[in-house]
Every structure is written in C-alpha cells, then in structure tokens.
C-alpha cells in the first residue's frame, strides 16, 4: 500500500556526531541531537559574536 517505511534521512549532530533523524519537511533541518547541544551552540555563537565585536 506504499505506507511509511520508517526510513528517515539522518545527519550527524554538529556537536557530537550522533545521527539525528530529519523531519519530513524539506525546509527544516535538525542539526543537533538534543536541546542541550542546540543551546550550547547558541551560547558559543553568542560568545564568538561578542568577541568579534570587541
């Protein structure tokens, strides 16, 4: 019947490299395996931006 096979594309987490399942929508990509890693990435980016400013 052509149902969902459960095979979703994965890509590695930008922090730890763990495979992260990607949602079906083309326009949205998950880069991190957890909220903690996403938060850490935002914090690191903010620090780099701050240092760049000085």
CHARMM-style PDB file with segment names, atoms N, HN, CA, C and O in Angstrom:
ATOM      1  N   UNK     1       0.803  -1.197   0.000  1.00  0.00      PROA
ATOM      2  CA  UNK     1       0.000   0.000   0.000  1.00  0.00      PROA
ATOM      3  C   UNK     1       0.852   1.270   0.000  1.00  0.00      PROA
ATOM      4  O   UNK     1       0.320   2.379  -0.046  1.00  0.00      PROA
ATOM      5  N   UNK     2       2.177   1.103   0.052  1.00  0.00      PROA
ATOM      6  HN  UNK     2       2.609   0.202   0.090  1.00  0.00      PROA
ATOM      7  CA  UNK     2       3.064   2.260  -0.038  1.00  0.00      PROA
ATOM      8  C   UNK     2       3.057   3.141   1.190  1.00  0.00      PROA
ATOM      9  O   UNK     2       3.147   4.363   1.078  1.00  0.00      PROA
ATOM     10  N   UNK     3       2.951   2.529   2.373  1.00  0.00      PROA
ATOM     11  HN  UNK     3       2.878   1.536   2.464  1.00  0.00      PROA
ATOM     12  CA  UNK     3       2.933   3.319   3.609  1.00  0.00      PROA
ATOM     13  C   UNK     3       4.325   3.798   4.000  1.00  0.00      PROA
ATOM     14  O   UNK     3       5.294   3.611   3.264  1.00  0.00      PROA
ATOM     15  N   UNK     4       4.402   4.414   5.164  1.00  0.00      PROA
ATOM     16  HN  UNK     4       3.615   4.565   5.762  1.00  0.00      PROA
ATOM     17  CA  UNK     4       5.676   4.928   5.669  1.00  0.00      PROA
ATOM     18  C   UNK     4       6.560   3.757   6.085  1.00  0.00      PROA
ATOM     19  O   UNK     4       6.159   2.927   6.902  1.00  0.00      PROA
ATOM     20  N   UNK     5       7.750   3.696   5.525  1.00  0.00      PROA
ATOM     21  HN  UNK     5       8.075   4.370   4.861  1.00  0.00      PROA
ATOM     22  CA  UNK     5       8.660   2.592   5.840  1.00  0.00      PROA
ATOM     23  C   UNK     5       9.452   2.869   7.106  1.00  0.00      PROA
ATOM     24  O   UNK     5      10.102   1.967   7.634  1.00  0.00      PROA
ATOM     25  N   UNK     6       9.410   4.106   7.604  1.00  0.00      PROA
ATOM     26  HN  UNK     6       8.882   4.838   7.175  1.00  0.00      PROA
ATOM     27  CA  UNK     6      10.167   4.444   8.804  1.00  0.00      PROA
ATOM     28  C   UNK     6      11.596   4.839   8.517  1.00  0.00      PROA
ATOM     29  O   UNK     6      12.345   5.161   9.439  1.00  0.00      PROA
ATOM     30  N   UNK     7      11.991   4.821   7.251  1.00  0.00      PROA
ATOM     31  HN  UNK     7      11.382   4.559   6.502  1.00  0.00      PROA
ATOM     32  CA  UNK     7      13.360   5.207   6.895  1.00  0.00      PROA
ATOM     33  C   UNK     7      13.425   6.712   6.701  1.00  0.00      PROA
ATOM     34  O   UNK     7      12.973   7.242   5.686  1.00  0.00      PROA
ATOM     35  N   UNK     8      13.988   7.387   7.680  1.00  0.00      PROA
ATOM     36  HN  UNK     8      14.355   6.956   8.505  1.00  0.00      PROA
ATOM     37  CA  UNK     8      14.143   8.835   7.564  1.00  0.00      PROA
ATOM     38  C   UNK     8      15.612   9.148   7.368  1.00  0.00      PROA
ATOM     39  O   UNK     8      16.474   8.472   7.929  1.00  0.00      PROA
ATOM     40  N   UNK     9      15.899  10.155   6.587  1.00  0.00      PROA
ATOM     41  HN  UNK     9      15.199  10.704   6.132  1.00  0.00      PROA
ATOM     42  CA  UNK     9      17.308  10.522   6.424  1.00  0.00      PROA
ATOM     43  C   UNK     9      17.887  11.025   7.742  1.00  0.00      PROA
ATOM     44  O   UNK     9      17.191  11.651   8.542  1.00  0.00      PROA
ATOM     45  N   UNK    10      19.146  10.748   7.952  1.00  0.00      PROA
ATOM     46  HN  UNK    10      19.711  10.240   7.303  1.00  0.00      PROA
ATOM     47  CA  UNK    10      19.806  11.236   9.168  1.00  0.00      PROA
ATOM     48  C   UNK    10      21.019  12.061   8.780  1.00  0.00      PROA
ATOM     49  O   UNK    10      21.582  11.901   7.697  1.00  0.00      PROA
ATOM     50  N   UNK    11      21.405  12.937   9.679  1.00  0.00      PROA
ATOM     51  HN  UNK    11      20.947  13.067  10.559  1.00  0.00      PROA
ATOM     52  CA  UNK    11      22.657  13.680   9.514  1.00  0.00      PROA
ATOM     53  C   UNK    11      23.287  13.805  10.887  1.00  0.00      PROA
ATOM     54  O   UNK    11      22.572  13.818  11.889  1.00  0.00      PROA
ATOM     55  N   UNK    12      24.605  13.895  10.959  1.00  0.00      PROA
ATOM     56  HN  UNK    12      25.186  13.884  10.145  1.00  0.00      PROA
ATOM     57  CA  UNK    12      25.266  13.906  12.270  1.00  0.00      PROA
ATOM     58  C   UNK    12      25.017  15.203  13.040  1.00  0.00      PROA
ATOM     59  O   UNK    12      24.937  16.285  12.458  1.00  0.00      PROA
ATOM     60  N   UNK    13      24.899  15.069  14.356  1.00  0.00      PROA
ATOM     61  HN  UNK    13      24.964  14.190  14.829  1.00  0.00      PROA
ATOM     62  CA  UNK    13      24.803  16.230  15.244  1.00  0.00      PROA
ATOM     63  C   UNK    13      26.076  17.054  15.097  1.00  0.00      PROA
ATOM     64  O   UNK    13      27.172  16.496  15.031  1.00  0.00      PROA
ATOM     65  N   UNK    14      25.940  18.383  15.046  1.00  0.00      PROA
ATOM     66  HN  UNK    14      25.050  18.836  15.100  1.00  0.00      PROA
ATOM     67  CA  UNK    14      27.112  19.238  14.844  1.00  0.00      PROA
ATOM     68  C   UNK    14      28.059  19.222  16.037  1.00  0.00      PROA
ATOM     69  O   UNK    14      29.225  19.594  15.905  1.00  0.00      PROA
ATOM     70  N   UNK    15      27.562  18.789  17.221  1.00  0.00      PROA
ATOM     71  HN  UNK    15      26.614  18.487  17.328  1.00  0.00      PROA
ATOM     72  CA  UNK    15      28.427  18.759  18.395  1.00  0.00      PROA
ATOM     73  C   UNK    15      29.070  17.400  18.621  1.00  0.00      PROA
ATOM     74  O   UNK    15      30.278  17.302  18.835  1.00  0.00      PROA
ATOM     75  N   UNK    16      28.241  16.337  18.570  1.00  0.00      PROA
ATOM     76  HN  UNK    16      27.259  16.417  18.397  1.00  0.00      PROA
ATOM     77  CA  UNK    16      28.786  15.036  18.979  1.00  0.00      PROA
ATOM     78  C   UNK    16      28.796  14.001  17.863  1.00  0.00      PROA
ATOM     79  O   UNK    16      29.354  12.918  18.040  1.00  0.00      PROA
ATOM     80  N   UNK    17      28.185  14.310  16.708  1.00  0.00      PROA
ATOM     81  HN  UNK    17      27.731  15.189  16.564  1.00  0.00      PROA
ATOM     82  CA  UNK    17      28.239  13.385  15.585  1.00  0.00      PROA
ATOM     83  C   UNK    17      27.228  12.254  15.624  1.00  0.00      PROA
ATOM     84  O   UNK    17      27.245  11.382  14.756  1.00  0.00      PROA
ATOM     85  N   UNK    18      26.344  12.252  16.620  1.00  0.00      PROA
ATOM     86  HN  UNK    18      26.330  12.961  17.326  1.00  0.00      PROA
ATOM     87  CA  UNK    18      25.307  11.219  16.699  1.00  0.00      PROA
ATOM     88  C   UNK    18      24.316  11.427  15.555  1.00  0.00      PROA
ATOM     89  O   UNK    18      23.917  12.563  15.300  1.00  0.00      PROA
ATOM     90  N   UNK    19      23.907  10.366  14.862  1.00  0.00      PROA
ATOM     91  HN  UNK    19      24.231   9.443  15.069  1.00  0.00      PROA
ATOM     92  CA  UNK    19      22.942  10.541  13.771  1.00  0.00      PROA
ATOM     93  C   UNK    19      21.613  11.107  14.282  1.00  0.00      PROA
ATOM     94  O   UNK    19      21.032  10.585  15.234  1.00  0.00      PROA
ATOM     95  N   UNK    20      21.145  12.166  13.645  1.00  0.00      PROA
ATOM     96  HN  UNK    20      21.617  12.590  12.872  1.00  0.00      PROA
ATOM     97  CA  UNK    20      19.899  12.825  14.039  1.00  0.00      PROA
ATOM     98  C   UNK    20      18.871  12.612  12.939  1.00  0.00      PROA
ATOM     99  O   UNK    20      19.121  12.939  11.778  1.00  0.00      PROA
ATOM    100  N   UNK    21      17.711  12.061  13.303  1.00  0.00      PROA
ATOM    101  HN  UNK    21      17.509  11.795  14.245  1.00  0.00      PROA
ATOM    102  CA  UNK    21      16.641  11.875  12.312  1.00  0.00      PROA
ATOM    103  C   UNK    21      16.150  13.226  11.838  1.00  0.00      PROA
ATOM    104  O   UNK    21      15.953  14.147  12.631  1.00  0.00      PROA
ATOM    105  N   UNK    22      15.957  13.331  10.535  1.00  0.00      PROA
ATOM    106  HN  UNK    22      16.117  12.583   9.892  1.00  0.00      PROA
ATOM    107  CA  UNK    22      15.482  14.590   9.962  1.00  0.00      PROA
ATOM    108  C   UNK    22      13.968  14.533   9.775  1.00  0.00      PROA
ATOM    109  O   UNK    22      13.424  13.504   9.374  1.00  0.00      PROA
ATOM    110  N   UNK    23      13.289  15.651  10.068  1.00  0.00      PROA
ATOM    111  HN  UNK    23      13.731  16.487  10.393  1.00  0.00      PROA
ATOM    112  CA  UNK    23      11.844  15.683   9.830  1.00  0.00      PROA
ATOM    113  C   UNK    23      11.519  15.619   8.345  1.00  0.00      PROA
ATOM    114  O   UNK    23      12.389  15.841   7.502  1.00  0.00      PROA
ATOM    115  N   UNK    24      10.268  15.316   8.028  1.00  0.00      PROA
ATOM    116  HN  UNK    24       9.562  15.135   8.712  1.00  0.00      PROA
ATOM    117  CA  UNK    24       9.886  15.123   6.631  1.00  0.00      PROA
ATOM    118  C   UNK    24       9.974  16.392   5.799  1.00  0.00      PROA
ATOM    119  O   UNK    24      10.308  16.329   4.615  1.00  0.00      PROA
ATOM    120  N   UNK    25       9.681  17.545   6.395  1.00  0.00      PROA
ATOM    121  HN  UNK    25       9.410  17.597   7.356  1.00  0.00      PROA
ATOM    122  CA  UNK    25       9.676  18.799   5.633  1.00  0.00      PROA
ATOM    123  C   UNK    25      11.049  19.122   5.071  1.00  0.00      PROA
ATOM    124  O   UNK    25      12.065  18.936   5.741  1.00  0.00      PROA
ATOM    125  N   UNK    26      11.075  19.606   3.836  1.00  0.00      PROA
ATOM    126  HN  UNK    26      10.250  19.758   3.291  1.00  0.00      PROA
ATOM    127  CA  UNK    26      12.358  19.911   3.191  1.00  0.00      PROA
ATOM    128  C   UNK    26      13.027  21.121   3.802  1.00  0.00      PROA
ATOM    129  O   UNK    26      14.255  21.196   3.853  1.00  0.00      PROA
ATOM    130  N   UNK    27      12.229  22.070   4.267  1.00  0.00      PROA
ATOM    131  HN  UNK    27      11.232  22.009   4.225  1.00  0.00      PROA
ATOM    132  CA  UNK    27      12.769  23.376   4.652  1.00  0.00      PROA
ATOM    133  C   UNK    27      13.348  23.381   6.062  1.00  0.00      PROA
ATOM    134  O   UNK    27      14.021  24.334   6.455  1.00  0.00      PROA
ATOM    135  N   UNK    28      13.088  22.313   6.827  1.00  0.00      PROA
ATOM    136  HN  UNK    28      12.541  21.539   6.508  1.00  0.00      PROA
ATOM    137  CA  UNK    28      13.571  22.316   8.204  1.00  0.00      PROA
ATOM    138  C   UNK    28      14.597  21.217   8.406  1.00  0.00      PROA
ATOM    139  O   UNK    28      14.341  20.057   8.083  1.00  0.00      PROA
ATOM    140  N   UNK    29      15.741  21.569   8.932  1.00  0.00      PROA
ATOM    141  HN  UNK    29      15.949  22.511   9.195  1.00  0.00      PROA
ATOM    142  CA  UNK    29      16.789  20.579   9.181  1.00  0.00      PROA
ATOM    143  C   UNK    29      17.173  20.594  10.649  1.00  0.00      PROA
ATOM    144  O   UNK    29      17.314  21.657  11.255  1.00  0.00      PROA
ATOM    145  N   UNK    30      17.341  19.422  11.210  1.00  0.00      PROA
ATOM    146  HN  UNK    30      17.227  18.559  10.718  1.00  0.00      PROA
ATOM    147  CA  UNK    30      17.809  19.325  12.592  1.00  0.00      PROA
ATOM    148  C   UNK    30      19.312  19.163  12.585  1.00  0.00      PROA
ATOM    149  O   UNK    30      19.844  18.260  11.941  1.00  0.00      PROA
ATOM    150  N   UNK    31      19.992  20.030  13.295  1.00  0.00      PROA
ATOM    151  HN  UNK    31      19.559  20.764  13.818  1.00  0.00      PROA
ATOM    152  CA  UNK    31      21.454  19.969  13.312  1.00  0.00      PROA
ATOM    153  C   UNK    31      21.987  19.338  14.591  1.00  0.00      PROA
ATOM    154  O   UNK    31      23.148  18.931  14.643  1.00  0.00      PROA
ATOM    155  N   UNK    32      21.146  19.251  15.627  1.00  0.00      PROA
ATOM    156  HN  UNK    32      20.203  19.581  15.584  1.00  0.00      PROA
ATOM    157  CA  UNK    32      21.624  18.793  16.930  1.00  0.00      PROA
ATOM    158  C   UNK    32      20.754  17.667  17.464  1.00  0.00      PROA
ATOM    159  O   UNK    32      19.567  17.583  17.149  1.00  0.00      PROA
ATOM    160  N   UNK    33      21.353  16.801  18.276  1.00  0.00      PROA
ATOM    161  HN  UNK    33      22.317  16.869  18.532  1.00  0.00      PROA
ATOM    162  CA  UNK    33      20.641  15.632  18.780  1.00  0.00      PROA
ATOM    163  C   UNK    33      19.799  15.967  20.005  1.00  0.00      PROA
ATOM    164  O   UNK    33      18.910  15.197  20.369  1.00  0.00      PROA
ATOM    165  N   UNK    34      20.064  17.104  20.648  1.00  0.00      PROA
ATOM    166  HN  UNK    34      20.786  17.730  20.353  1.00  0.00      PROA
ATOM    167  CA  UNK    34      19.342  17.432  21.872  1.00  0.00      PROA
ATOM    168  C   UNK    34      19.236  18.938  22.050  1.00  0.00      PROA
ATOM    169  O   UNK    34      19.946  19.707  21.402  1.00  0.00      PROA
ATOM    170  N   UNK    35      18.336  19.345  22.939  1.00  0.00      PROA
ATOM    171  HN  UNK    35      17.760  18.720  23.465  1.00  0.00      PROA
ATOM    172  CA  UNK    35      18.189  20.771  23.235  1.00  0.00      PROA
ATOM    173  C   UNK    35      19.459  21.311  23.875  1.00  0.00      PROA
ATOM    174  O   UNK    35      19.838  22.458  23.638  1.00  0.00      PROA
ATOM    175  N   UNK    36      20.115  20.490  24.686  1.00  0.00      PROA
ATOM    176  HN  UNK    36      19.807  19.558  24.878  1.00  0.00      PROA
ATOM    177  CA  UNK    36      21.335  20.944  25.355  1.00  0.00      PROA
ATOM    178  C   UNK    36      22.398  21.328  24.328  1.00  0.00      PROA
ATOM    179  O   UNK    36      23.073  22.347  24.478  1.00  0.00      PROA
ATOM    180  N   UNK    37      22.543  20.520  23.297  1.00  0.00      PROA
ATOM    181  HN  UNK    37      21.995  19.692  23.175  1.00  0.00      PROA
ATOM    182  CA  UNK    37      23.546  20.826  22.280  1.00  0.00      PROA
ATOM    183  C   UNK    37      23.149  22.051  21.472  1.00  0.00      PROA
ATOM    184  O   UNK    37      24.005  22.843  21.080  1.00  0.00      PROA
ATOM    185  N   UNK    38      21.847  22.212  21.222  1.00  0.00      PROA
ATOM    186  HN  UNK    38      21.151  21.568  21.541  1.00  0.00      PROA
ATOM    187  CA  UNK    38      21.402  23.394  20.491  1.00  0.00      PROA
ATOM    188  C   UNK    38      21.672  24.653  21.313  1.00  0.00      PROA
ATOM    189  O   UNK    38      22.115  25.675  20.790  1.00  0.00      PROA
ATOM    190  N   UNK    39      21.394  24.551  22.614  1.00  0.00      PROA
ATOM    191  HN  UNK    39      21.034  23.720  23.040  1.00  0.00      PROA
ATOM    192  CA  UNK    39      21.645  25.695  23.499  1.00  0.00      PROA
ATOM    193  C   UNK    39      23.124  26.012  23.565  1.00  0.00      PROA
ATOM    194  O   UNK    39      23.524  27.176  23.533  1.00  0.00      PROA
ATOM    195  N   UNK    40      23.936  24.967  23.657  1.00  0.00      PROA
ATOM    196  HN  UNK    40      23.612  24.021  23.683  1.00  0.00      PROA
ATOM    197  CA  UNK    40      25.385  25.166  23.730  1.00  0.00      PROA
ATOM    198  C   UNK    40      25.871  25.868  22.467  1.00  0.00      PROA
ATOM    199  O   UNK    40      26.708  26.768  22.531  1.00  0.00      PROA
ATOM    200  N   UNK    41      25.342  25.453  21.324  1.00  0.00      PROA
ATOM    201  HN  UNK    41      24.662  24.722  21.272  1.00  0.00      PROA
ATOM    202  CA  UNK    41      25.745  26.073  20.068  1.00  0.00      PROA
ATOM    203  C   UNK    41      25.380  27.554  20.060  1.00  0.00      PROA
ATOM    204  O   UNK    41      26.177  28.388  19.630  1.00  0.00      PROA
ATOM    205  N   UNK    42      24.178  27.885  20.534  1.00  0.00      PROA
ATOM    206  HN  UNK    42      23.531  27.208  20.883  1.00  0.00      PROA
ATOM    207  CA  UNK    42      23.763  29.295  20.566  1.00  0.00      PROA
ATOM    208  C   UNK    42      24.647  30.095  21.504  1.00  0.00      PROA
ATOM    209  O   UNK    42      24.990  31.238  21.202  1.00  0.00      PROA
ATOM    210  N   UNK    43      25.023  29.511  22.640  1.00  0.00      PROA
ATOM    211  HN  UNK    43      24.745  28.583  22.885  1.00  0.00      PROA
ATOM    212  CA  UNK    43      25.891  30.203  23.593  1.00  0.00      PROA
ATOM    213  C   UNK    43      27.261  30.457  22.977  1.00  0.00      PROA
ATOM    214  O   UNK    43      27.812  31.551  23.103  1.00  0.00      PROA
ATOM    215  N   UNK    44      27.811  29.442  22.311  1.00  0.00      PROA
ATOM    216  HN  UNK    44      27.364  28.553  22.209  1.00  0.00      PROA
ATOM    217  CA  UNK    44      29.123  29.582  21.680  1.00  0.00      PROA
ATOM    218  C   UNK    44      29.071  30.642  20.588  1.00  0.00      PROA
ATOM    219  O   UNK    44      29.984  31.460  20.472  1.00  0.00      PROA
ATOM    220  N   UNK    45      28.012  30.632  19.791  1.00  0.00      PROA
ATOM    221  HN  UNK    45      27.271  29.968  19.886  1.00  0.00      PROA
ATOM    222  CA  UNK    45      27.876  31.647  18.742  1.00  0.00      PROA
ATOM    223  C   UNK    45      27.788  33.040  19.342  1.00  0.00      PROA
ATOM    224  O   UNK    45      28.365  33.984  18.801  1.00  0.00      PROA
ATOM    225  N   UNK    46      27.066  33.182  20.465  1.00  0.00      PROA
ATOM    226  HN  UNK    46      26.598  32.415  20.904  1.00  0.00      PROA
ATOM    227  CA  UNK    46      26.947  34.485  21.116  1.00  0.00      PROA
ATOM    228  C   UNK    46      28.308  34.963  21.611  1.00  0.00      PROA
ATOM    229  O   UNK    46      28.634  36.144  21.489  1.00  0.00      PROA
ATOM    230  N   UNK    47      29.104  34.055  22.168  1.00  0.00      PROA
ATOM    231  HN  UNK    47      28.840  33.095  22.268  1.00  0.00      PROA
ATOM    232  CA  UNK    47      30.443  34.417  22.650  1.00  0.00      PROA
ATOM    233  C   UNK    47      31.315  34.860  21.488  1.00  0.00      PROA
ATOM    234  O   UNK    47      32.002  35.878  21.578  1.00  0.00      PROA
ATOM    235  N   UNK    48      31.291  34.100  20.390  1.00  0.00      PROA
ATOM    236  HN  UNK    48      30.733  33.273  20.317  1.00  0.00      PROA
ATOM    237  CA  UNK    48      32.097  34.483  19.220  1.00  0.00      PROA
ATOM    238  C   UNK    48      31.670  35.851  18.697  1.00  0.00      PROA
ATOM    239  O   UNK    48      32.508  36.669  18.319  1.00  0.00      PROA
ATOM    240  N   UNK    49      30.363  36.091  18.677  1.00  0.00      PROA
ATOM    241  HN  UNK    49      29.682  35.427  18.984  1.00  0.00      PROA
ATOM    242  CA  UNK    49      29.864  37.377  18.200  1.00  0.00      PROA
ATOM    243  C   UNK    49      30.352  38.499  19.118  1.00  0.00      PROA
ATOM    244  O   UNK    49      30.749  39.567  18.651  1.00  0.00      PROA
ATOM    245  N   UNK    50      30.317  38.245  20.427  1.00  0.00      PROA
ATOM    246  HN  UNK    50      29.994  37.377  20.806  1.00  0.00      PROA
ATOM    247  CA  UNK    50      30.765  39.235  21.408  1.00  0.00      PROA
ATOM    248  C   UNK    50      32.251  39.534  21.225  1.00  0.00      PROA
ATOM    249  O   UNK    50      32.664  40.694  21.232  1.00  0.00      PROA
ATOM    250  N   UNK    51      33.054  38.473  21.061  1.00  0.00      PROA
ATOM    251  HN  UNK    51      32.718  37.531  21.056  1.00  0.00      PROA
ATOM    252  CA  UNK    51      34.498  38.667  20.877  1.00  0.00      PROA
ATOM    253  C   UNK    51      34.791  39.378  19.563  1.00  0.00      PROA
ATOM    254  O   UNK    51      35.713  40.189  19.471  1.00  0.00      PROA
ATOM    255  N   UNK    52      34.001  39.064  18.560  1.00  0.00      PROA
ATOM    256  HN  UNK    52      33.253  38.405  18.635  1.00  0.00      PROA
ATOM    257  CA  UNK    52      34.164  39.708  17.264  1.00  0.00      PROA
ATOM    258  C   UNK    52      33.876  41.203  17.368  1.00  0.00      PROA
ATOM    259  O   UNK    52      34.491  42.022  16.684  1.00  0.00      PROA
ATOM    260  N   UNK    53      32.930  41.537  18.237  1.00  0.00      PROA
ATOM    261  HN  UNK    53      32.431  40.872  18.793  1.00  0.00      PROA
ATOM    262  CA  UNK    53      32.524  42.928  18.416  1.00  0.00      PROA
ATOM    263  C   UNK    53      33.657  43.751  19.014  1.00  0.00      PROA
ATOM    264  O   UNK    53      33.846  44.912  18.652  1.00  0.00      PROA
ATOM    265  N   UNK    54      34.414  43.144  19.935  1.00  0.00      PROA
ATOM    266  HN  UNK    54      34.260  42.201  20.229  1.00  0.00      PROA
ATOM    267  CA  UNK    54      35.495  43.886  20.600  1.00  0.00      PROA
ATOM    268  C   UNK    54      36.684  43.993  19.708  1.00  0.00      PROA
ATOM    269  OT1 UNK    54      37.693  44.582  20.093  1.00  0.00      PROA
TER     270      UNK     54
END
